[in-house]
Amino acid sequence: MKLINKSMLSVVITLSTASVYYAQQVQDTVKTTSNDIEQVVLTGVADIAKDRKTPVAVSTIKEAQIVERLGNQEFPEILNTTPSVYATKSGGGFGDSKIGIRGFDQINIAVMVNGMPVNDMENGAVYWSNWAGLSDVTSALQVQRGLGSSKLAIASVGGTINVLTRAADKKAGGNITLGLGNDGYYKTSFAYNTGKSSKGWSSSFLMSRTAGSTYADGTKFEGYNYYFALGYQPSAKHDFQFTITGAPQWHNQRSYQIKLSELLKYGKDGKPNRRYNADWGYLNGEEFANRGNYYHKPVMSLNWDYKISPSSKLNTVAYASFGRGAGTGDLGSVGGKRLSNFNRTQNGLIDFDAIYAANQASNPDAGQLIRRSSVNSHNWFGLISSFNHKINENFNFSVGIDTRYYKGYHYQVVSDLLGASAYKDTANKNIPANYVSTAYALKPNWNPFGGKTEPMNERIGYSNDGEVLWYGGFGQIEYSNDKLSLFAQGAVSNQAFQRVDEFIKDGTAITGGVLKTKTGFKDIVGYNLKAGANYNINDHHNVFANIGYYSKQPFFNAVYPNNQNLINPYLTNEKIFGLEAGYGFRSSFFNANINLYRTSWKDRFQRRSETVNGVRGYSNITGITEIHQGIEIDMNAKINDMISLTGMFSLGDWKYEGNAQGNLFNDNNEPMDANGNTVSEAATSILYLDKVKVGNYAQTTAALGVDLKPFKNFKFNAQYRYNANLYANLNVLDFRTQDAGEKGALKLPSFGLVDLGASYVIPVNTKQSFTIRANVYNLFDTFYIQDSYTNIHQGTSKATGTLYDGIDVANEVFYGFGTTWAASLSFNF
């Protein structure tokens, strides 16, 4: 698993001329405007939306709502009550959550922290396990659905998530928080802000620790979070902000969906065991995970905001991040048996003691079964600078540059020998038989600076680097008056990709060409064009429309498919075309919005995790075309000072158009067939996807919430959310015949959940107080399938004929968590 962009990136923000269509109710207000955001963050390079001005569909959640409602949930889950958003905990490991917007997964959602792009520059991935501390310093969280308002040439196919962190000059004060939750969850944090001195200096500091287990079995974790911001404002013209943040963590995982028949087997009273995890067991009496993750990614940034004149300003941010960590899994075999071939214990756990004994009875030359770490570290440097000039009362324009350099380090090392004396590796063609006896623990490194830390003779499986050089420019012109606002913007970028493979011999002849250790850089140009208009009919009504086109560069693994130093001869940019229109109503007590959208996406490349007969790996899928269209409605009402209501409804129609192609590889990047057997060359299969529904994300969502303040200092909230038209995921094995394509994606049962929360503030004096909070999630302990890896229909060859909850028990699924809870006590001073 690629584990980058995972930390709680806290850098100080800069808001520019961008745009909002709607701001959802937050804490005590019913109508949120852009000014509310500007009060808690700085100005600069971020593109934040403004109500009734720039035409994009948006929802904003403020700091107080995040603090009150998030509890021990995953950070993206706070967006689950906004239209067209479907966020789940995925396997349930700490930080292993995922989010989709309008049916697009998070690698195609631009995640921005204070205006900086943080999606992995190789594959667009965003992992949330090192972002748990982000909730501690977030002042506002804004999701822009669709192509969004960002001027950068970023991959906001489904939308943009803008995370705005606290500024260094936040008013003086601090807090100490103790939190508890289900399954041993425990959190402590301390934060303090100095406020701004008479000479313009300010600072902010936070430190926290979170540990315990999640709802799923075998998911222990421990994570830390640190944040420091230093601000200096020498004059009204200049503002400097430096920040550094990081979140070293380790956690055990539940990585793959499990057959429903297995969940029922280990369940009780005819119900599935939602906690069951097939990726762990006991070794010498201690919990031991086959699948685990550890990472540390400190991020540093320096912001400079320069007010050149009353009509001109320059906003610049320079940043760097250094990610170090890995994900673990099994590698090799002993006595001719892979891990999947070993008998499990009576409770369905991996029998690591049996594997340990088998390794001790064998020797490296005969084969060993070990736990390996797949290291995915990186160094990333970037600079964004934006110049904005107000031409007159109505016109202004902005231009800027976006430059980045990224180098990723990818290799495997031994994580645990499991009783073996050494592991014999033959993957490195420069060391024909390498015996490795050094093992690296599943723990993050608190000092991640530098390059590769493990020497060449301790690496196994593969060792390669990926380099991405990005440079681009952008521009925007805007017109606005009291009634009408118009904008047009464009951006262009060149991405240069190079792959370096240290395990091959330079000049080796293979099918398709000659391998070189270094490929040289492959340049690919991409661009985007966007325009839109908003018209305020009067103080109550407004309408908007926007249009956009992206020519998006493919990811690194599409440029060099199958993890080889050969450039894809069929390389092409992905094409995204989006249309959107909306209407808004505003009044003193009721706000509502309606959005219509359509997005087409052609020439898409996708890499997916796959499991074939117990052999874990991935697939490459090419030539995908998708159509996403739908309607979104959201509203809020303030009945009186005690009662306020929120609601939303979204209906999507997301499907594939035409067919695609796919092939399979195991975790060691070796081609395999449909039975999981290693083969010399990957066979390409036609995938019959025409008119098949896009899976993984609910196409119909709804939510209704009530906030009550029955007396001073006490707040209570209740929310109901509903998800329907949820389909199973796309994979290579399920759509290789025309009949399978006609049956389409497997439709999963709809479900609704109820969450409750309450808080009470106990004043000590005018500056100090205690706050007690409590939250309960899935109050009625509803059983629900949140996603399915397989599409096994009744009457097909893989079906068992036994149904549970309307689907065949041969399907591999993840159930959502049962009832969980969190509580905290904070002292504010």
N, C-alpha and C positions, 0 to 999 in steps of 0.2 A: 504494500500500500504506500502511496506517495504521501509524505507527511510534511508538507511545507505550508507556509502561510498560516500557521496554527496558533500563533501567540495572541495574547491580548494586546493588540497594537494600540497604544495610546499616544497619539501625537496631537498637537494642538491644531485647531482647525481654522479654516479661512473660508468665509462664505462669499461667493461672488454674485454675479447677476444671474441667477438662474431662477427657478420657477416652481410654484406649486399649484396644484389644482385643488387638492383637499387635504386638510389636516384633521385627523381623527380626534375624538375627545381624549383629553389627557388630564388626569387628576381632577383638579377643581374646575377646569374650564370646559366649555362645550364647544367653543370655536377657537381653534389654534391658528395663529397667523405666523408669518415668517419672523416677526419681531420677537415672538416668544423664544424662538431658537436663538436669535442674535443676542439675547440677553445672557445666555449661558455659555456661549462659545465665541471665539474670535472670528475676525473676518479674514478671508484669504482665498485659497484655490478651490475649495469645495463648491460644487454646484447644488445648492439647496433650493427647493421649490417654494414658490410664494403663492398664496391663495388668491384666486381670481386674477392671475396675471399670466404666467407662462403655462401653456397648455399640456400638462401631463397628469395622469391619474396617480395619486399619491396618498399615503397614509403616514401619519407621524405619531410616534409614541414618545412621551417625555420621561425624564428621569424618575419622577415620583411613581409613575405607573409601573416602570420596570422594577423598581425597588419593592413595591408592594406586591406585585403579582408573580414575579419570576420564581421566587423560592429556590427549590432545587431542580427546577426544570432546565432544559438546555436553552441557551441564549436565543436561537431562532424561533423557539416555540412561542415567544411573546407576540409573534406576528400572526399566530393562527386565527385570530379573530378579524383579520383584514381580508378583503376580497381576493379570491384566486390564489391564496397561499395555502400550501399543505406542507407542514413541518412535522417530522416524526423523530423519535429517538433512534431509528434504524435498529441496529442490533442491541442497543441499550447500554453499551459501554460508555464510560465517562467521556463526553464530548464527541461521540460518534454520530451525532444527529445529522439530518439532512433537511434541506428546504427546497421546495419548488414554487415557482411563480408562473401562473398561466400555463402550467404543464411543462415548463423548462427547468431542468435540474440546475444545481448551483454552480456547476462549471461554466454555465452559460448565463449566469447572473453576476453582474459586476458588483463586487463587494468593495466598498470604499471606506477607509477610515480617515477622517479629516481631509478628504479630498485625494488621498493616495490610493491607487489601485493595489489590491493585495491578493488577487487571484494568482495562483501559480503560473509563472511565465512559460512553463513547459506544457502543462495540461489543463490549466484553468481551475484546478482543484482548490477548494477551501475546506479545511478541516477545523472543527470547532473545539477540539479537546484542549487546546492551549488558549482558547478565547473565553474560558469560563470566567476569568476575572474581568472581562470587558464590561460586564454589567455593573461592576463596582464604580467605574469611572465614566460611564456613558451619560451625557447630558440630554441627548435626543437620538432617536433611532427613526430614520425615515426610509420607507420603501417606495420607490417609484416604479410602477408597473409599466411594462412596455419598453420602448427604446430610451425613454428617460430624457433628462435635461443635461447630462454631462457633456461637456465639449470635447472630452478626450476620445480617442479612437479605441474605446473599450468594448468588450463583448457583452453588452447589456441586451441580449436577445430577449430574455424573459423579463428583465427588470434590473433595477439598481438598488442595492441596500447601502444607505449612507449611515455610518456610525460616527457620531460627533461626541468627542470626549471632552471632559472638563478642561477649562483653561487654567493656567497657573495662577492667574490673578482672581480666581474665585474668592469670595469674601472669606475673612478669617474664621476658622472654626475647624472642628473635626468630629469624628465619631469612632466608637468602638462597638463592634457587633459580634455577637455569639449566635450561631445558628445550629439547629438540629433538624434531622429528617429521618425518613424511613431507612431501614437497613444500615444503620450505623453512620449515616451521613452527619458530618460535623464540619463546621466552618467557623473560623475566627478571622477578623479583619480589623485593621487600624488605619485611619486616614486623617490627614491634617493639612490644612491650607493656611499659609501665613497671611494671605491678603497682600495688597500692594502697598509698599512703603512710600514715603514721601519722595524718594529718589527713583521710583519707578521699578523697583525689584519686587518679585513675587515668586512663590514656589508652592508646589503641591506634592504630597507624598502619600503613597498607599502601600500596604503590605498585607497579604492574606494567605491563609492555608486552608485547603479543603481536602477532606479524606473520607473514606468509608467504602461502601459498596452501593451499586445501583440496585434496582428491583430484580434484575436478572442474576442468576446464580453465577458464581465465579468471576465477579467483576469488581474486585477490589481496585482502589485507585488512591493516588495522593498527588495533589497539585499545589503549587505555590504561585503567587502573583505579586509582582512588584511594579511600581510606577513612580516616576519622579519627573516633575516638570519645573523648569526654571524660566521665568519671564523677566524681560527687561524692556522698559519703555522710556528711553532717554528724552524723547520729545513727542509732541503730538504727531510728528511725521513718521516716526520709526517705531516699530514694535517687533521685538525678537522673542522667540519662544523655542526653548530646547526641551526635548522629552526623551526619556529612555524607559522602556518597559519590556517585561518578559514574563513568561509563565512556565517554568520547568514543571513537567508532570510525567507520571507513568500510570498506565491503567491496563487492566486485563479486559479482553474483548469477547464479544459474541459476534463473529464476523459473517457467518453465513446462515441463510434461512434454513429451517429444519422441516422435514416432512411432517405434515399434520398427523400422520399415523404415529410418529415417534412422540409427538407432544401428547397425544391421547394415551399412549402406552405408559408414559411416566406421569400422567395426571391422576386425578381422583374424582370419584363420583361421575364418571363419564365425561368429564371436562378436561380440556388440554392443560398441560402444565406450562403456563405462560413464562415461568421463570427458567425453564430448562435451557441449558447451554451445553452444546456438544463440543465446545472448544477448550475444555479444561478437565482437570482431575486432581488426584493427590499424588505427590511424590514424597516418600518418606514421611507421610502424615501431614504434609503442608500443602495448602492450595497452590496449584501450579497450572499456569495457563499456557496452552499451545499458541494462542493468538494474543499478543499483547502489543503495546505501543508506548514509546517514550520519546519525548521531544522537548527542546528548549530553543526558542527563537527570539532573542532580544531584538528590539527595533529601536533605532534612534532617528530623530529628525530635528532639523533646525528650520524654523519658519521665520521669514522676514517679510513684514508688511510695510510698504513704503508709500505714503501719501505724497505723491510728487507735487500735486497741486489740488485745488478744490475739484477739478474735473478729471484728474488722472491719478491712477494708483498702480503699483506693481506688487504682485504677491508671488512669493517664491518659497518653495520647500525643497530641501535636500534631505534625503533619507537613506538609511542603510539597514539591512537586516542580515542576521547570521543564524541560519537554522541548522540544528544538529539533532539527529534522532533516527529512529527506525521502527519498523513493525516486524513482529516475529511470526514464525510459522514453522512447520516441519519440513525437513529436507532429507532425502535419501531413503534407504530401506535396510532392514536387517533380516537375515534369513529369508530373503526374497519377499518380505512383507513390508508394504508401506504402512503408515499410521492407520489409514482407513481399513486395513486388513486385520488389525489386531482386535481381539474380542474386547468388548466394553464391560465395565463392572455392572452389577445388578441395577444400579441407579442410572446407567447410561453414560457414565463418565469414562474418559480416557484412562486406560490402565497404564499409567506411567511406570509403576513398579515393575510390570511385566516387560515393558520396553527397556527399562534399565537393566534388568537381568539378562535380556537377550543381547544387548550391546556388550555386556561384560563377558558373555560366553562367545562372542564373535571377535573379529579383529578388523582393522581398517581396510585391509585388502579384500576381505569378504563382503564388506558393506556395513554401514552403520546408519542408524536413524537418529537424527539430532534435531534440536531446535535451532533455527538460524534467525539472524536479524538481517532484514533487507534495509540497508541504510539509504536514506534519502536526505542528504544535507545540501545546504546551498549558501552562497554569498550573493547578496542582491544590493545594488546601488542605484539610486534614481534621483532625478531632478525635474521638478515641474515649475514653470514660471509663466505667469499670466499678466498681461498688461491690459488695463481697462481704461477707456477714455470716453467721457460724456461729451458728445459733440454739441448738443444743445438740450433744451428741455425734453425733447422727445426721442432723440437718437443717441445711442451709444454703441460702441463696438469693443470687442476684446480679441486679442491674438495671444498665442503662447506656444511653448514648446514642452514636450514630454519625452524625456530620455531615460533609458534604463539599461542596465547590464546585469545579467543573471548567469551564474554558473552553478549547476547542480551536480552533486557527487553521488553516484549510485553504485553500490556494491553490497555484497553479503559477507557477513562474518558469523562465526559460531556464537550462539547465545547460550546454549547449554549442551554439553556432550551426552547427557543422559546415560552416564555410566560407561561410555566409550573412552578408550585411551586417546584416540585422535580421530579426525575425519579426513579421509583421503579425497582430495579434489583433483579432478582432471580437466576442469573447464578452462584454466589458464594455459593457453597453448605455449606460453613462454616458460612455464614450469610444468613439465609433463605429468609429474606425480607429486602433488604437494600435500604433506601430512600436517594438519593444523590441530594444535592442542590447546590454543588460547581461546577462552570463552569470555564474552562481554555480557555483563548483567543487564537486565531490563530496568535500567535507571538512567535518567537524563544527566547530562554533563552541565554543571553550573557555569563552566567556562567554555563556551562553544566557539570562541573566536579561532580563526585559522582555517586551514584546508582539511584534507583527509587526515584523520588521526590514527588510523590503523595501517600498519605497513603492508606492502604488497603480498608478502608470504603468509599473511593472516586473512586474506580475502579469499572468498570461495564463490562459486556460482557464476558471477560476472563482476566486472568492474569497468564502469564507463562514466564519462562526464557529458553533460549537456550544456551548451552555451547558447544564450539568446541575447542578441544585441538589438535594442529597440530605440528608434528615434523617430519622432513625429512632430507635427505641428497642427494647430487648430485655430479656428477663427469663428467669430459670431457677430452678427449685427442685429440690433434690437430697435424696435420702435414702440413707444407706449404713450398713451394719454389716459385720461380718466376712464374712457370707455374701452379702448382697443389696445391690445398688445400683440405684436408680431415678432417673430424671430426666424432667422435662417442661420444655419451653422454647418460647418464642414470640418473634417479632420482627415489627415492622411498619415500613415505610419509605414515604416519599413522594418520588418522583423527579419533578422539574419540568424539562421540556425546552424550550429555545428555540433557533431557528435564525435567524441573521442573514446575509443575502445582500447583499454590497456591489456585485455586478455587475448587479443588476436595477434597473429604475425603479419606485419605489414607486407602487402603484396600477395596475400593468399588468394588464389583463384577459386571462385565459387560460381554456382549457377546465377547468372544475372550480372556478373562483373568481377572486379578485383577489389578485395577489401584493403582499405587503408586505415591505419590507426587513427588519423585525423581526416575528416571528410572535407574540410574547408567549409566556409560559411555559404549557406544557401539563402539568398535574399528573396523575400516575398513582400510585395507592396499591398496594402489594404487601405480602405477609406470608408468614410460614412458621410452621408448628407441628410440633414434633418431640417424641417421647417414646420411652423405651426402658428395658430392664431387663437386668441381668447377675446371674447366680446362680452362686456358687462352690460346687459340689457338695462338693468336698473340696480338698485341696492340689493335686490333679492335674487335676481336671475342672471345667470351667465351661461354661455355656450363656448365650446372650444373644439378644435380639430388639429391633428398633427399627422405628418407623413414622414417616413424615413427609409433609407436604403443603406445597408451595410454590405461591403465586400470584405469578409472577415478571413484573415489568414488561418489556415489549419493549425492544429496543435503540433507540438514537437513529434509526438508518436505517429502522426500522419505523414510527416516529412520523412522520417526514418522508420517505416513500419517494421514489425517483427523483430524490433531491437537489433537491427543490423546496420552497418555503415554503408548502406545503399539508399540513395534518394529515391523516393516514390516517383516512378515515371509518369503516373497519372495525377500528379499533384494539381489541385485546383482550389481556389478560394471558395468559401461557403457564402451563399447569397441570402440575405435576409431583407424582406420588404414588409414594412409595417404601416397600418392605417389605424387611426383611432379618432373617435369623436365622443363628446360628453356634454352633459348639462348639469348645472349646479343650482341649488336653492339655498339661500341664507336668510335667517331671521333671528330674532333675539332669543327664541326658545327652541327652534327646530332647524336642522341642516340636513340636506340630502344631496346625493350625487348619483348620476347614472352614466356609465361608460360603455361604449361599444368598441370592439377591437377585432382586428384580423392581422395575423402574422404568418407569412410563408417563409420557409427555410429550406433551401436546396443545397445539394452537394455536401451533405453533412457527413463527417467521419466521427465514429463513436467507438470507444474502447470500454468493454464491460467485463466485470468479474464473472467467471464461469466455474461450475463444478460438474465434471463429467465422470460418472461412476466413482465418486469419491476423490477424483483427481482434481485439484484446484488449479485454476489458471485464469485466462482471460480470452476474450475474442476481439478481433478487429472487424468492424462493420462499416462498409463504405456505400456511397451512393444513396443516402437516406434523404427523403423529402418529407417534410411535415407541414401541416396546416393547423394553426391554432386560432380559433375565433370564439367570441363569447360576449356576454353582457355582465356587468357588475353594478350592484346597487349598494350603497352604504348610507347610513343616516344616524343622527343622534338627536336627542331631545332633552331639554332640561324642564322637567315638570314643575319643580319648585326648588327651594334651597336644600331640600332633603332628598329629592329623588331625581335621578337622571337615567336615561336609557340609551343604549347603543344597539345597532343592528346592521347586518349586512347579508347579502345574497349574491352568489355568483354562479353562472351557468356557462360551462365551456363545451366546445365541440372540437376536440383535439384528435387528429388522426394522421396516419401516414398516407402518402400519395405515391403510387408506383412501388416497385420492388427494390431490394437492396442486395448486397453480397456480404458474406461473412466467413471467417476462418478462425481456428482455435489454436491456443498455445497453453502450455502448462506454466507453473510458477517459475520454472527455470528457462523460460523463453524457447522451449522446444516445441515444434509443431506437433499437434496430436489430432487423432481422428475422433469421430462421434462416439467412440467407446472409451476414450481416455487413453488410448495407446499412443506412444511416441512414434512418429513417422518422420521420414527424411524431409518431406516437403509438405507444407500446409495446403490442403485441398479447399478450394473456394466453393461455397454453397450459395445458391440463390435463396434469398429470403422473401417469401411471398407476403408482403406487408400492405399491399394496396387496400386502402379503406380500413385497415386495422386501427383500433383505438390506441392512442398513446397511453401507456400505463405508468404506474408508480405514483401518480398524483391524482387526488380526487377532482373530477371535473365539475361536480356540483358541491358547493359549500354554503353554509349559512350559519349565522351566529346571532344570539340575542343576549344582551347583558343589562344588568341593573346595578346601579350604585346608590347606596343609601347612607345618609349621615343623620341618624335619628337624634343625636345629641352631640354636643361639642367634643371634639378630639377623637370621636369614634367613627370609623368607616367600615362599611360592609359591602362586598360585591359578590355577585353570582353571575355565572356565564354558562350558557348552553351553546354548544357548537355541533353542527351536523355535517357529515361527509357522505357523499353518494357518488355513483358513477365512477367508482374507483376500479381500475383494471390492473391485471398482473403485468409484470415488467417484460421488456423485450429481451430475448436471448436467442442465440444462434440455433439452439437445438429444437426449439418449438415451432419454427416457421419455415422448415425446409421442404414442405410439400404444399401443393396448391390447396389441398383439402384443409390443411392446418390454417392457411391464410384465410380461407372462407369461414372457418369457425371463429377466427379472430382472437383477440385477447380475452383472457378469462375475467369475467366480471365478479368482483368481490362484494360481500354483503355491506350494505350501508350501515352507519352507526352514528350515535349521538352521545356526547359526553357532557357532564356537569362539573364545573369547578366552583369552589367557594373560597372567599378570603375575607379577612378582617384585620383591622389594626387599631391600636389605641395609643394615644400620646399622653404621657404623664408629665406635665410641666414641673420643673424644679424651681426655676426662676426665669427671667426674661431671656437668658442665653443658653440655658441647659434644660434638657428634657430626656426622658426615656420613651422609647417606642417599642411596643409589643406587636408582633405580626404573626399571623398564622394562615396557612393555605392548605386546602385539601383538593387534590386533583382526581378526576374520575370518581366522583363521590359515590356513585352507585355500583362501583366495581364491575363495570360493563366489560364483557368479553368481546373483543373486536380484532379483526385482522387488519393490520395497518399497511401491509404490502405482501406481495407474493412474487417469488422469483420465477415460478413456472406457470405454464398455461395448459394444464392437463384437463381436458373436458371429459364429460361422461361419454362412455362408449368408445373412446380412443384406446389405442394399444397400451398406453402407459397407465390408463385408469384402473383402479382397483374395483370400482363399482360400489364402494362404500363412501357415503357422503357424510360430511359434518358441516353444519351451518351452510348447507347448500353447495359445497364444493367437494371434489374428490379428495380423499385423505392422502393421495400420492403427491399432492402439491406441497411445495416447500414455501413456508410462510414465516413471517414475524408477527406475533401478537403484540398489541400495545400493552403498556403496563396496566396493572390493576390499580386499586386505590393507593395513592401515595400521599405524603404530607410533608410539610416543612414549617418550622417555627423559628423565630429569631427575637432577640432582645438587643436593642441598640441604645447606647448612651451618646447623646449629641451635645456638643459643647462649643 
